[in-house]
Amino acid sequence: MEIPGVVLITPEVHKDDRGYFIETYKQSEFKAAGIHDEFVQENQSKSLQRILRGLHYQRPPRAQGKLVRVLSGEIFDVAVDIRKESATHGKWVGVSLSAENCQLLYIPPWCAHGFCVLSENALVLYKTTQEYSPAHETGIAWNDATLGIQWPVLDPVLSERDQHWPPFESAKISRFLV
């Protein structure tokens, strides 16, 4: 990936005439790929086409790494490096995750995260490395001009909260120790 630490995972899919089997998380293999986090919470969301969720993150000491996968449908998933001290500060990566491609995206705790739904609806499951903490949650405007994220949905549907996040340069970004 263009941001070191953001990892696209393509698991081995074992198919036969009954269906398929996938190991979606195996600690030893994730560690070999450089992912040493322990996941402590799992969340699931269902969203309709054109829904855009994000860009969200939690500030330290409750910053969350995420392991995202799609159980049904397809999303465009985005990670933004928000570390001020990083060579890739303000850079973003976006990938298509779907039930068909079975890929997972690991998003480190020092990234903001968001996704938009490309299919009629999508069921998204993600593990986090910290529990949800409303006191530490914040976000960045999904359409921030300095980030220049090329969302594949031109007219997204946003929550009231997601409509009012500050621009990237004004966001409350803490120093991330990695």
N, C-alpha and C positions, 0 to 999 in steps of 0.2 A: 504494500500500500504506500501511498505517497506521504503518509504521516507514520513514521516509525512508532510502533506500539499499538496502532490500530491494525487488527488482524482479521482477514477474511478467512473463514474456515470452511473447507469443502470436505465434509465427512464422506467416508466410504458408504455407499448405498448398496445393500445386499438385496437384490431383487430376484423374485421367482414368480411362479404362477399364482401364489397366494397373496402377493403384495410385496412389501419391502421391510427391511429392518435397518435402523441407523443407530449408532452410538452417538448421541448428540452432546454428551459431555463425558470425558474420560480424563481424570486429573493428570495422570502421567503423560498423556499426549499433549495436553494443554501446557503443562510445564515445559515439555520439550520444545514447544512453539514459543516459549517466553512468557506465557500467561501463568503467573504464580498466585493470583488472587484466590481467595476463598469466597464463595457466593453464599449470602446469608438470607436473601429474600427473593421470591419469584413473583412476577406480576404478569397479568394477561389483559390485553385490551382487544376489543372488537370495534372496528371503525368502518365507516362507509366510504365509498369512492370520493376522492377530492378532499378528505379530511387530512389536515396537516397538524401534527402534534410536535411542538417544540418551538424553539431550541431550548432545551432544559439542561440544567446541571445542579448539583449540590456543592456548596462551598466546603472547604476543609473546616473542621476535621471529619466531616461526614460526606465527603466527595464519594460518588458512586461510580465504580466501573460497571459496565453492562455487557451481558452476552445476549444478543438479540437473534431471534429466529421467527419465522412465519409458519404457522400451522395450516392456514388456508388463505388463499389470495396472494397478492403481491404488493410490496411497498418499495419506495425509494428511501433508503436509510442513509442518514448523514451524520458524520462526526466532524466537529470543529475543534482544532487545537486552541485552547484558551490560555495556555501557559505563557505569561509575559516574557519569561526568560528563554523561550524555545525558538529555535531557528525556523520552525514551522508555525509560529504564532499567527493565528488568523487564517491558516490554510484549512481547507475542508476536503473530505472525501465523501463520495456518494456511491452506493451500490444498490442494485436491485436484489432484494431478498424475496423468495417466494416459496410456496409449498412445493412447487415443481423443482426448483434448483437445490432445495434442502440446505442451502448455505447458512452459516451463522456469522455474525459480525461481533467481534470483541471491541468494545469502546472503553478506553482507559478512563480512570477517574478525572483526568485533567482535560476531558473533552466535553463540549456541549453536544447534545444529541437531539435529533428530530427525525421524523419520517412523514411521508405522505402516502396515501393509499392510491394505488394505480388500478386495482381490480374493483369489481362491484362492491366488495367488502373484504376485510382482511382480519384475521385473528393472529395477533402478535403475542409472543411469549418472551419474556426476558428475565434473566437472573441479574441480581445486583450484589455488589460487594459491601454495601452498607444498607441499613434499613432506611426507609423513607423518613426524612426529617423536614417538616414544613419550615422550621426556623432556618434551615440551611439551603432551602430550594430557591432558585432564581432562574433567570433565562435571558435570552438574547432575541432581538427581533428576527423573525424567520427570513425577512426580506432585506436584511441589512446590505446596503450598497457596497460597503467596504469588503464584505465577505464574498459577495457575488455568487452565491449558491445558485446553480442552474437547476431549479426545481422543475420536474417534468409536468407539474400541474400549474397552470397559469392563474386560475381563479380558485384557490383553496378555501375550504371552510375551516375556520379557526375558532377555538374557544374564546370567551371573553378575555380570559387571562393571557392567552397567547397573542392576542391582538395588541397588548400593551407592554411587552417587554422592551427594555431600552436598546438602543443601538450598541453594537459591539464595543466601540471605543468608550461608551459610558457604563458598560456593565460592571457589576461588582465582582471583579475577578481577584481572588486571593492568590497568594503565592502557593504553588503546588510543589511539594517535595516529592521527587521521584527517584 
